[in-house]
Amino acid sequence: MGSLPLTNGVPFIRADFTNPAAWEKMVRLAGLPNEENYEANLEYVEDRTLADLGEDALAARFPRLYPEEYEHPVVFVADAAAMSPPDYPILVVNLNATEDSRPFRTVPSEIASIEANLSLANMDFFEFAESAGRRTLRRSGRRSRSAGIGRGG
């Protein structure tokens, strides 16, 4: 098991280094405000020790230490699969010690809603994972309850 990065924002971890242009585009897309004008509180981290790991191996590298020993409920991971246009399916890994939910993938435009709702405890990880369901990606407009986030109310 690996260690979690000490960050101010929710970690967005680069685990694939084969396509710098795809990484730059993903960072730009993830940094855009959502439909409620909320920008995700992210901190970008590069970790070459995660290169070439599959989805299950990546998820296993992050211990579930939230909320007692780690301040962020989730990490976003840009692995080799995430570098694929046009969707850039980012791996979302649960860090909540009290919740046993598998990772799921999402498009960059959903990161702000996921980060906000999990950080504020508006929703639980399993709700996002279930929303993704059997689809390969969680997309906008599915069970988001982030009303008021980014609008001062």
Secondary structure, 3 states (H helix, E strand, C coil): CCCCCCCCCEEEEECCCCCHHHHHHHHHHHCCCCCCCCCCCEEEEECHHHCCCCHHHHHHCCCCCECCCCCCCEEEEECCHHHCCCCCCEEEEECECCCCCCCEEECHHHHHHHHHHHHCCCCCHHHHHHHHCCCCCECCCCCCCCCCCCCCC
